[in-house]
C-alpha cells in the first residue's frame, strides 16, 4: 500500500483509499484488459490480486499430501473452463461468472471451497474443489493488466515499477529452517561444544535406533531367567529386518516379534519378555526401507557408504520448489545412474521428519558401541565415557546462572547474542512448568547462598513412586501399549488419506478425535461447524491453544484443540469466553462443550484464566511436569559443584517415601482441614509444602535403600513396614515443626502487568490484560449505548424488559417478539423468531413492518467511567467499548479529609501521559495490584494476606497468605471459607499496607502508614 501510494496507484489519504473498497474489483480486473483505468482504480485491482495471489506448490510441505493433488486437479479444470469461456485471465473468468447470474441473490461464489461432489465423470462423489487458481494464473493476469495499462500511462507504469510491484505481490520466501538444538553430549569427551543434533532422517541416526531397539530384546521361558540376545541372534534379526520384502507403504515395513522369534529359532515355550510388551512389532530402518525400494535405488542403496547415503538424503530433504525437484532428478540420473522413473520416485521418497537428540559425533560413537556388543543404550553411552545425567563442567560456581547456560542440551537454542536477555540469548525449555520452576529454583538457591553460603547437600523430592512391583509394571506397560497402538492406528489412517505419517500429523488426527466420540459431532469448538476428516489437511483447520499460549505458556495436549482457521483468527490472543462470551455465538459454543473432554471444556469458562493460575489446577496438571522437573533440577543443581571431591552433593528422595514418613511421624495432623479432619495432605493450606520439605531434609540415603528394597518384594506393605519402624529424627520433632509452621509466611507472586513506559512511546508496549470488551456500542442520549444482535441469536432474557441489562430499542418490536416467543426456549424460540421474520402479514392482516428482519438493536446503560470511547478527528466520540480488566486499586485522601477509592483500568494504565486523580490536591494513601501481599490489623492482630480481586465499589478481596485456591473456595457455597472484603474506609482504619516477602519467606513490613 505504501509503495503504491508513493507512485500514485493508491490515494495518500486513508479515507479516499477506504472509499475504493466500494468498487467491484472483478469488474476492474476485467475492464483493465481493454480500456484505460484511473491509476487508483488500477491500484485497487492490483491490491485485490495481492490479497488473492493464488496457490504455489511447495515440494517440502506437499510431499505425500493428497490435498495438493486435489488442488492440481482443480487447477486443470480451471484452465479447461477458462479456455471454453474464452477468458483471458482468471479475473475476467470470475467476472463472467458473476455477471451471468440471473438471480442477484444467487451469484456464484468466487471463493475456492472444499466440497463433496462428482467431478470429471467420476463414479462417486469425492472431496475436492471445482476450480483452484495457482500462482501462475495470478502472475499471468498481472502481466496482462500491466501491459494493457502501461500503454495508457507509460510515464508512471514503467518496467522497473512493474518488476518491483511484482516482487511485492508474488514473492514467496522459502520455508524458515527450524532452530536445531545441541547434542545431549555436546562439549563432553571429544564432542564439539556446539555440535548440533542431526535430522531423524540421517541414515546413521536410524541405524542407531534400530540397534538400540534390538539390543533391548530379552528372551525368557517359564522357569528360566530372562537373557539377552547373543551377538549372532541380534545380527540375524537385523538382517531379517533389513531384507524384509517391501510393502506398498512405509508403515508396513515392520516384523512381528513372533516372526523374529522364528528367525532366531526360539523354542515354542520361549518368547520375548514383558519388557517389550508395549510393542508387538519392530519397525525396519525407515530410511533404508524407503530408499532401497525397487522403485528407487533398490539393492544399490546398501552399496553406498554412509556419506553418500547422507548426501542423497539431505538433497531430498532440501527440495522446496518444482525447479529444485527437477534439479534433484537430473542429479540422481547423472550421479547415480538412475533412469527418470526411479529418479522421480527417489526424489519423492518419504523420510522421517524432525531431529534426533544426538549430534553426528555422538551418534557414530554410540552406534559403534551398540554394534560391537549387545548392550543397551545406557551401557553404550558409558562405553563412550559419558553419562547422560551428568552436566558438570568442572567449573566452580558461586551461584546458579540462568538454567539455559547449564542445560544447553535441553533447551531450544537462543541467539547467543550478548546484548539479548538470558532467555533470548541462551534459549529456553518449552515446557512452561519446568521453565518457571527452574527460574524459581534459581532465585531461592541463590538467596540461600547469599545468606548462608553454598549448601553442602541438596535433597530434591522426586515426584514418582518407588520401584514398581511386577503387577504395577504390567499396568504401566498396558497403558503404554494402548497409546502405542493408537499412534500406529493413526499412522495407518494417515497413510490411507495420503498424508505423511509424522508426529505433527498424528497430533492433528488425535486432536480431531478428541473433538467427540462420534465423528458426526466433531465440530469446531469455536463455531459449532462440523470438521470432517477431509478438512484436516486441506488448510481449513488450525491447531489452537484454547487458553492463549502467550499468557499461559501451556502447550499441553489438554490446552490444544483443532478449529477452523477463520475462527482462530477471530479469537486472536484471547480465551474463548473473552472472544465470544458476550456475543450471540456463545450459545453455539456452549452447546458443543458436551462433546469435549472435561480437561478441555473447563477452559471455555469465564473464569478459566483464574482457574489456570489457581493452585488446584496447577497441581492437577503438574504431576508429569514435576517428574521431569525434579530430574532436570538435579542436573541443574549439580552444576554448583565441580565434582573434584568425588561426592554426590545433590540427591533425590522419592515422593511416596515422603508421604509415608509424614504420615507415620504424625505430621498430617498439624494442618487439619476446615472441619478438623486429618487428611493425607491438606492442599488448601500452602504450608503442606513446608512439611514435605522438613521430611525430605530428615531423610538419609540408607533409609531410601531399605524401603526401596522392601518395596520390590511387597509393593505396599514392605515399604510401609520399614517406614513404620523409623523413629522421628529427634525427640520433639513434631513440636518443633509445628512451631515453625506458625512462623512461616507464604510468598505470592504479584501481578503488576507488563507496562513499559519507554516502549509505550514507540508503540511497542504490551498490555497487562484485556483493554476492553469486544462489543462496539453506538452512542445514544446520556449514558445509553446501542448494539446490534442477530435476530436468531436472541434469548428469552433478551426479549424481556429489564432494568439492569439491555432492552430491545424498538418498543413495538419488543412486544411482537414477546408475543410470539412466550413460553418458548431453545430451538423452539429460534424457530418462532425465524418464522416471524419470514412472515409478510401480521395476525391482524396488516403488513409486517419487520418482514426480512435480520438484526435487532439493543439499548442499555453504560456509565461514562466504564467506557472506552473512540473519537473522530474533531475529538467527538462516535462509539464506545466496555472496559475490561483492572490494573490497580488506589485510595486517596481528598482536601476535605474524605477517603475516596479509585480503580485504574488496564486501558487507562496504557494511555500516554494520563494520570488519573480524583482531585488535583488529593493525596494517594495506597496503591495495590492483584496478588500483592498486604498487612491489615484487626482486633489488635496483624493479618498477612494477598489481594485476590479488586472493585471500585466493594474494595479489596483478601485471602490469608496460607490459603490455597481461595477464590474458588470462597465462591463455593458448601465451603465455609470466605475472602476478607474491605472497602476504602475500613482499609484505612485497619492500617492496610503493602508488605514484601522474599524467596526465603522473610517478611519486610514498612509498618502502619502515618
N, C-alpha and C positions, 0 to 999 in steps of 0.2 A: 504494500500500500504506500509506504513512504517513497519508494523509488518511483512508482507510477505517478504519485502526486508531484514529485520533483520535475518530471518531464511533461506534465500536463495531461496524463492519462487518467488522472483522478483529481477531483476538486481538492484544494488545500483546506477548505472549510469543512470540518466534520459533518456539519448539518447538511450541506449540499451533497456530500458523499453518501450520507444516510438516505437522502431522497432518491438516489439512483436505485435503491432496492425496489422501488415501485415499478421499474422497467422489467419487462419479460426478457430474461437473459437468453432463453431459447430462440425467441424471435430475433434478437440482436445477433446471435451466432449464425442464424440462417441468412439474415439480410446482409450481414457483413461480407458475404462471399460475392455479392453482386453490386452493392451500392455503398456510397460513402457514408460513414457513420461519424457523428461528432466524436472527437477524441475521447471525451469522458465516457461516451456510450461504448466505444470500443474497449476502453479500460474496464467497464463493467463486464463485458463479455470475457475478457482475459481473466478478471478476478474470479468469475464463475468457473472457468477452466481450472484455475488454481485450486479451487475448493473440491473439484471432482476430477482429479488428474489421472484416474484410472489405475488398474491393477498392473503391477510389474512383478513378474515371477522372480523368486529368489531360490536358487537351486538348493541352498543350505537348509532353508526352512521348509521348502516344498517337497523335499526328498521323501518319497513314500506317502505323500499326503494325497489322499483321494480327493480332497476339496479342490486342489489345484487342477485336477483332471476335469472336474465339473466346470470350472471357470474356463478352461481352454475349449471345452465343447460349446459352452455358451458364446464364447468369443467367435468361434467359427460360424455359429448360427447368425450372429450379428453381421458378420461380413457378407453372408449369403443374403440376408434380408435387406441390407443396405444396397446391394447390387440390384435386387429386384425392384426396390423403390427408387433407384437412380439417385440415392442420397450421396452427395459428395463428401459429407463429413458426418460425424456422429451427432453433432449439434443440430444439423439440418434434419437428420433422421428423426430425432426426438421431436423437433418442431412439427414435422409432418404428422407424427403420431398424435400429437396433442390437438392440432387443428382439424384432424379428420374426425374427431369425436362429435357426434350429433347431439349428445346429451351433456350439457355443461356440468352436471353432477356426476358424470361417469367418464371423466377424462383418464386415458391410460396413464399409469404411473411412470415416472421417469427413473425411479429408483430400482436398483437391482436387488431383488429379494429371493431368498431360497424358498422354493415351493415344491409340492408333490404334484407331478403331472406326467402324462405320457407324451414324450417328445421324440422326434426323429423316427417315427413309425415303430417305436418300442412296443414290446408285447405287454408290458406292465408299467404302472406308474412308479416313478422314482424321484428322489430328491434331486433338485438341480435348479438352474437359472434359465429363464427364457433367453435373455441376452446379457452379455457382460463385456463392457469395454476394457481393453487393456491400455497400457501407457501409449502404445503405438497409435491408437485411434485419436487420442487427445493431442499427441505431438503432431500428427499429420494435419489435424484441424487447425492447430496453432499456426503452422507454416502457411496453410492456405489463406487463413484470415489475415495474417500479417502481410502476405504478398499482395492481397487484394487492397487492403487499406493503405499500404505503403505507396501505392500508385496515386492516392489522393492526398497524402501528407508526407511526401518524401523527405522534407527537411526535418521532421520530427521522428518518423519511424525509420530510422537508419538500420543498416545491417548490424552495427555494433550494439545498438539498443536491443535489437531482436535477440541476439545471442545472449545478452545479459539477462533479459526477462525470461528467456527460455530456460536458462540455468536455474533461476529463482523458482520457476514453476515445476520443472521436471526433474531436477537433480535429486537422486536418491542416494543417501550416504550408505556405505557398506555397514553391515551389522557390526556393532561395537564388540570388540574382543573382550570377554569377561576377565575380571581380575583373577589371577591364579594364586592360590596360597602357597606357602612354603612347605617343603617336605617335612614330615614329622621328625626327621633326624638331621635337619639342616644344621650345619656347624658342629656336628659330632663325628669324631673319628674318621676324618677324611672326607666327609660330605661337605660340599661347599656351603658357606653360611647362607647364601641367598639362593639355594637350589630350589627351583620351582617344582611343583607337582606335575607329573606327566599326565596326558589325557588318558581316559579309561580305554580308548581305542588303541593305545600303544601296544604292539604285539607282546612286548616283554611284560607289561602290566597284566595282560590276560593270562600269560603263561604262569606268572607268579600266583594269581588267584586260583588257577587250575591245580597246581601242585599243592598249594596251601589247603585247598578243599580235600583233595585225595589223601594227603598225608594225615588228615584228621580222622579218617575212617578207622574204626576198630571192629574186630571180629570177635564174636562170643558165641558160645553154645551153652545150653543148660548144664550146670555143674562144672563149667570151666571158667577160669578167669578170662576177662577180655584181653585181647592182644592187639598190637598194632600190625600194620601190613609189613610184609617183608619187602625188600627192595625189588625183587622180581615181580611180586604181586602188584606193587604200586606201578611199576613200569608197564605191566600188562594192561592195567586199567587205563593208563594214559594213552597207550597205543590203541586200545579199543575206542576210546572217545575221539581220538584224532582221526580214526579211519571209519567212523560211522558213516553209513550211506546218507547222502544229502537228502533233505526233505524239501517240500515246496517253500516253506517259510523258515526263518531262522529260529522261531520259537520251538520248532520240533526237533532241534538239534540237541538232544539230551538222551541219557540212558537211565533206565530204572535201576535201582540198587539190586533188585533180584537178578537182573541181567548181568550186572557187573559181578555179582557173586558167582555166576556160572563161568564168567571169564577167568576167574582165578580158582575155579573148581572147588568152591566151598562144599563141605559135606551137607547133606539135607538138613541136619539139625543145627547147622551154623547159620548165622545171619549177622548183619551189621547192627551195632548196639544202639541203645536208646539215645546215645549222643548225637545220632543223625536222624532221630525220629521226626524232626521238623522238616525233613525233605524226603521225598520218595524217589527223586531223580537227581542226577548230577549233570549239569549243563556242559556241553562241549565248549572249547575255546571259541567264543563268538567271532573273533577276527579271523581266525584260521578257517572256521566253518563257512564264513561269508565269502572270503576271497579265494578259497580253494574249491568253490562250487564249479561244476563242469561248465557253466555258462560264463565263468570269469577266468581265473588263472588255471583252475583245475590242479592237477598234481604239481605243476610247475611252481606253485606258491611255496611248497616246502623246500624247494631248491634255492630259494632266495635267502641270503643271510639276513640277520636282524636289521642291519642298517638299510638294506634295500627294501625290506618289508615296510619299515617305518617311513621311508621315502614315499612309497606308494600311498600309505595310509594318510599321511599328513597332506598330501596333494589332494586326495579325495575330500578330506575334511575342510580344506581351504576354499572349495568351489562355492561361489555365491551367484554368479551370473551365467547366462547362456554362453557368453563368449569364453568364460573360464572353463565351463564344461567342455566346449568344443576343443579348447586348447589341451585339456587333460586327455581327451580321447586321442588326439593326434600324438601326444607324448607317449601314451601307453602303446600305441601302434608302432611308433618309431623306436622306443627304448626297449620294450619287452616283446615285440613281435606279435602282439595280439591282432586278430582281424577286427574289423569295425564292430561287429555284433558283440564280440567278447569285450572289447574296449568300452563300448557303451554300457554294457551290463556292469562292468567293473566300476565305472565312474559313478554308477547309481547304487553301488553296494551299500547295504545297511550296516552301520557300525555303531558301537556303544557311544552314548553321549556323555559329556561331563569330564570330570577329572578324578584321578585317584587320590590317595593320601601321601604317596611317596614320590620322590624325585627319581631321576634316571640312575644316579649313583647308588642310592639305597636299593632300588628295585633290582639292579644287576647283582648286587652282593647278597641280598636276601634270597633271590631266585637260585643263585649258585648253591647256597646253603641248603635250600629245600630240595634241590635236585641231587645233591651229594649224599643226603641221608633222608630217611623217612622220619622227619621231625616236624612238630607243629611250628606255626609262625613265631610264637614267643621264643622257642629254642633257637630258631634261625636268627632272630634278632640278637639274642645273646651271643650266638656264634660269631656275629659281626662285631661284637664288643659294645653293644648298645643295650639300653633298657628303655622301653617306650614311655615309662612314667617318670624318668629321672631328667629333670630340666635344669639341674645345677650347672653353672658355668665355671665355678672355681673363684668367681669374683666375690669379695666380701662386701655386702651391702649393709648400710646403716639404717635404711628404711626401705619399705616396699615402694618401687616405682609403679607407674601405670602398668596394669597387667599385660597390655599389648607388647611391652618391651620384653617381658619374660616369656610369655606364652605365644610367641610369634608363630609357632607351628599350628596353633589352634585358631587363629583369627583370619578374617578376610583382610588381605593386606591393605595398608594405607598408602599415603603418598610418599612417606619418608622425607617430607619436606620439613626442615627445622622450623620454619615460620608458622606452621599449622599447629592447631591444638593437638593434644595427645591422641584423642580418638581418631581424628583425621589423619594424623601422621603415622601412627602405628597400626591402625585398623582396630576392629572390634569383633567380639564373638557375637554371632547373630541372635543367639538365644537371649531374650531380654531379661529373664530372671537371673541367668548366670552373669550377664553384663552388670546389672545393678548390684547383685550380691558381691561380686569381686571388688567393685568400687567401694562398697560399704565396708567390706573386709579390710581394704587398704587403709581407709580412714581410721578404723578402730585400732588396727595393729600399730599404725604409725603414731597414734595418740598414746598408746600404751608404752611404746618405745621412748617417746619423748618424756613421759612421766617416770617410768620405772626402769628403762633400759631394755635391751633386747631379751626376750624370754629364752630360757634355756630349753624349754619344752613347750610345744603347742599341740593340743589334742583337738581333733575335729570329729564331731559326731557324724557318722556316715548314715545317710538315710536309706538303709536297706536292711534286710533281715540277716541273721546269721546263716551259716552254710545250710543249704536246703537238704531235707530228707529226700529219699528216693520218691516218695509219694508227691512231695512238692515239686520235685524236678519234672515228674510226669505231667503235672498240671501246667507248669510253665511251658514245657515242650508242646503240649496240646494247643495252648494259645498261639505259640509261635507257628505251629503247623497250620492253624486256621488262618492266620494272617498271610502266611506264605502262599497257601492255596488260593486265597482271594486275590493276591497280587498276580499269580500265574493266570488265573481266570481272566483278570482284566487285561493282561498281556495278550491272551488269545483273542479276546474281544476286539482289541485294537488292531490286531492282525487282520481280522475279518473286515474291519472297517477301512483297511488300507492306510492306517495311521501308524507312524513309528512307535515301537514299544519302548518308550522312555519313561523315566521316573516322573517327569512333569506331566506327560500324557496320562499315565496311570493315576496320578493325583487328580487330574480333571475328571476322569471317569469315576473315581472314588467320591469326589465332591458331588458329582451328578447323582450317584446312588444315594448319598446322604440327604438329598432333597425330598425323598419319600420312598416308602417301601414299594408303592405301586408306580410303575413308570408313567401312568396317566396323571399322577398327582405331583410329578416332579416339575415344579414351577419355579420361575424366577422369584426369589423371596421378596424382591422389591416392587414387583409389578403384578404378580399372580399369573403371568403369562406362562404357558407351558414351554418347557425346554425339552425338545426331542433329542434323540441320540444323534440325528443328522446335524444338529446345530452346534455340537460340542466343539468341532474343529473347523467350522466354516467362517470364523471371525465374528459370529453373533454374540459370543459369550466372553465374559471376563471372570477371572478369579479375583475376588474382592475380600478385603478384611472387613468383617461386619462392624467391629469397633475399630476406628481408624488406626492403622499401624503407627502413624506419626505421633499419636497421642498415647498409645498403649505399649508399643514395641512388642505386641503379641502376634507372633507368626505361627502359632499353633494351629492344628487342624480344626479345633473347635471354634476358632475365630475366623476361619476362612469359609467362603461359600462360593457357589457358582451363580452368576446372574447375567442378565442381558446387558450388553455393553452400554446401550444408551441410558439405562437406569443407573449404571455405575457412574457414568459421567454426571448425571443429575445429583447423585449422592455426594460427590466430591469428598472432602475431608470431614465427614460428619457421621454420627451414628444414625441408624435407620430412623429413630424417633426424631432426632434433630432435623433430618432431611424431610420427613413426611408426616410427623406426628400431628401437626395441626392442619393437615390437608385432607381433602376427600380420599386421597389414595390410601390412607391408613386403614380404612375398613377392609380393603382387599388384602393388605399386608397382614393384618391381624388374623383374618380368616385362614390364611395359609400357614400360620405358625404351628397348627396341629400336625402338620406333615414333617416338621423339622425335629431333630433330636433335641432333648432338653438342654444339652450343653451349648446349643446354638440359639435356641429360641429365647432364652433369658436375655440375650444380648440385644434384643429388639425392644426391651422395656424402657420406659422413660428414665429410670434411674440406673441404666446399665453401666454407665461410667462410674457411678458411685459404687456399685457392686463390684466392679472390676478392681477398684482401688481398695476395697474393703479387705479386712484380714481373712474372713472366712473364704472368700473367693480365691484369694492368693494361696491359702493353704490347700484348697482342693485341686488347684491346677499346678502346684509346685512340687509334688512328690517326685515325679520323674526328673524334673529340672534339678531338684535338690540332690538326687543321686549323682548326677553329673557334676553339679556344683561342688559337692564335697570332695569328689575325686580331683577335680581340677584345682580346687582350693589348696589341696595338699601339695600339688606340684608348684603352685604359686608361692606358698609359704616356704617351701624347701629352698627357694632362691635366696632366702635370708642367710643361709648357712652354706659355707663353701665346701663342706664335706671333708675337710682336712683331718678332723679328729676321728673319722670313721663312725661317728654316732648318727643315729636317726633322731633328729630333733623334732620331727613332725610325724605324728601317727594318728590313726583313726580309731574311733570306738563305734561299734555297730549300734544303730538306733534301737534295736529291740533289747539290747543289753541295758541301755539307759532306762527304758520303760520298766524292766523287771526290777532293777535295783531301786528306782524311785518308789515303786510300789512296796517292796519288801522293807524298805527303810522308813515307811510311813510318811513320805513327803507329800503324797497326793492330798492328804487332809489339811495341808497348810493353806490351800486355796479351794475351799468348798464352793459349790455353785450357789445361785441366789436362794435356793431352798435349803441350803445347808448340807446337801448331799455330797459325798466324796466320790468323784468320778475318776476314771483313769487319768484324765488331764482336763483341767478347766480351761478351755480355749477362749473363754470370754474374758480372761484376765491375762494381759500380756506378760505377767511375771512368771508364767509357767515356763517360759524360755530360760529364766534365771535358775529355776530349779534344775532343769536339764543340764545347764552349764555347770552347776555345782556337782551333779552326779558324774558328769564327764571328767571334771577335774580330779575327782576322788577315785577314778578307775585306773588300775595298773594293767600292764600287758599280760602278766601271768594269769590274771583273772579272766581276761578275754580268751586266752588259750584254753583254760579249763572249761569254760562254758561252751566254747565252740566245739571242743572235742566231745562233750556230752551231747550236744545238740545233734551231732551226726548220728549218734546211736538212737536217741529219742528226741524227736523234733520239738516237743514241748516240755515234757516232764523232766527230761535230763537237765536241760538248761535251768529250769525253774528250781530244781533240787539244789544246784550249785549256788544260784543267786540267793536262795532262802538261807543258805548256810553262811553267807558272807555278812559279817557284822559291819555296822557303820564305821567310817574311818576313825572316829574318836567318840568318846562318851560326850553326849550333849550336842552331837552333830545336828540333829533335827532342830533343837532350840536355837542354835547359832544361825541356821539357815532362816528360821522364822524371824529372827531379829533383823537380819539383813534385808529380807523381803519388805519389811516395814519402812526401810530407809531408801529403797530403790525408787528412782524417778525415771519413768519411761520417756524416751525421746521420740518425738513425732516430727515428720518431715513437713515443713510449711510449704504452702503453695502461693508464692508471690508472683507467679506469672513469669513471662519472658520478655518484658518490655525493655527495649534498648533505646534510650533517648538519642544516642548518637546515630544509630542505624535508622531511627524513625525519620530523621530529617532527610535521609537519602531515599526514603521509600522502601527500606529493606527491613522494617520492623516485623515481628511475628506476634500474633495475638496470644494472650494467655487463656482465652476461652472464646466461645461463640459471641460475636459482637451483637447480633440481633436475630430475631426470628425471621423465617424465610418469607412469610406472607407480606406482600406490599399492599398498603392501605391508601385509598384516596382520602382526601381531607374533606370533611363536612363542616357544618357550623359548630362553633365552640369546640368541645372535646370529642365530637363524634368523628368516626372514621368509617370508611366503606370498603368492603372487599367483595369479590365475586366468587361464587362457588357453583360447580356444575349441578344442574337440577337433580340428576340421578344419584348424586353423592349426598343429598340431604338426608338427615336422620330425623326422627320424631322430635328430638330436643332442639333441632334447628328450626323447626316449624312452629313449635310452641312459643308463645310470648314470654319473655323472661326479663327480669330487671337487672341481671348480673352479666349475662353474656351478649351474644349477637342476636339481632332480630331481623327478619325479612323486612327490607325497607318499604316495599310496596305493600300497603295495608290490605288492599283488595286481593292481591296475590296470596298473601298470607292466609286470608280467610278461605279462599278457594282450596289451597293446599291442605289446610287443616280439615276441611270438609271431606276431601276425597281420601285422606290417609287416616282418618280417625280409627283407632284400634288396630292399625296395621304396623308391621315392623319387618325388617329384613327384606327378603326378596319380594314379598307382597307389597310392601311400601314402595319399593323401586318400580315395580310393575305399574302401580297406580299412578306414580309420577310420570312414567313414560306414556301411559295411555292418555293422561290429561294433556300433555304437550302435543300428542298426535291427533287430538280430537278438535275438529273445526268448530263445533257448536257446543254451547253450554246446555245444561239440562232444561233451561227455560226457552231454548230455541234461538237465543241470540248468539252472535258471533263470539267465539272465544278469543279475547284480545291477546291471549298468551299462547296461541297456536304456534308450534315450532320453537317454543322456548327451550334454550339450552343451558343458560346460566342465570343465577339468581343473585341479586345484590343484597348483601347483609350489612347492617349498620350496628355499631357498638361504640362504647365509650373507651377512649384511650387517653389517659391523663398526659398532660404536657411533659411531666417529669419522666414518664415511662416511654417516651417516643424517641426514635432516631429519625430525624427529619432529613429529607433530601430537598435541596433548594435549587432554583434555577439561577440563571446568570445575574438576575437582579436581586438575589438573596431571598426570594419568596418561596416558602415551602410548597411543594406540589404533591408529595407523597410522603409516607412515613412507615417505619417498621417498629415492631415491639422490641424494646431492649431485651437482652437475654441474661447472660451471667453477670455476677457481681465481682468486682475487683477487690474492694476492701470496705471496711466499716469504720466510720470515724465518729468521734464525739467532740463537739465544740462547745465552748462557753461563750455566750453572747455578751455584749457590753453591759446588758442589764443583769448579768449573773445567771440567766437561764441556761440550762443544758439542752443542747439540740443534737440529735443523731443525724448522720448523713451517710448514705451508701454511694460509693463511686462505682458506676457500672464499668464493665470491661470496655465498652465503646468509649465512654468518657475518658478512661485512662489512656486510651491510644490517640487522643486528639492532641495536636501540636500546640504547645504554649497555652493550654487551657487549665487554669486552676479553679477548682470549684470550692467556694466558701459561702457559708450561709449569711455572712455579713463581713464587710471589709475589715472591721475591727475585731472579729471573732478570734478566739484563741483555741487552737486544737489541743485537746487533752489526751486523745488516744487514737491510734490508727491500728487496726487489726486486720490480718489477712486470714483466709481459710487455712486451717491446720496449725495456725500459730499457737504456741503454748502460752497460757495465761495463768496468773495467780489472782484469786479472789478471796476475800475474807468474810466468813460467815460464822457467827456465834464464837467470835474470838479465835477462830481456827482458819488457817490458810489452806485453801483447796487449789491444787495444781491440776490443770486440765488443758484440753486442746479444743479449738474452735471447730465445730462440725459444720455449721452453716450460719448465715447472717441475713437479716432482713431489716429494712429501714423502720418498719413499724414494730416488729416483735423483738428486735435486738439480736443478741448473740445466743446461739445454742451451743452449750459447752458440755463436753464429756470428760469425766475424771481420767487422768492420764493412764490409769491401769486398764481401762475398759476397751475391749476389742469389739469390732463390728457394732459400734454404738448406735449408729443411725438406724440400721435395720431393726435392732432390738428395741429401740425407742418407739418405732412405728408399729411394732408387733404388740397387739392388744393382749396377747397371752403372756407377755413378758412384763414383769413389774418394773424393769429398768426404764428410766426416763432421763432425757437430757436436761441439763440445767438451763432454763431460759431466763435471760436477764435483759431488760431494756436499758436505755441510756442512763436514766436516773439511778436505778439500783446498782448499775455497774460502777458509777462514780462513788456511791456510798460504800460499796464493797471494796474500794481501792483497787479496782481492776487494773492490771498492767501486764505487759508482755514480759515473759521470763525466758531464759535461754538454758538449754540442756545440751552439753557436749556429747561426743561419741561414747564417753565413759560414764554417762549418766550424772555428771556433776552439774548441779543447779546454780545458775547465776541469776539472782533476784535483785533488781535495782531498788527494791523497796517501794513502799506506798508513795504514790505521786503527791507532791506538795500542793 
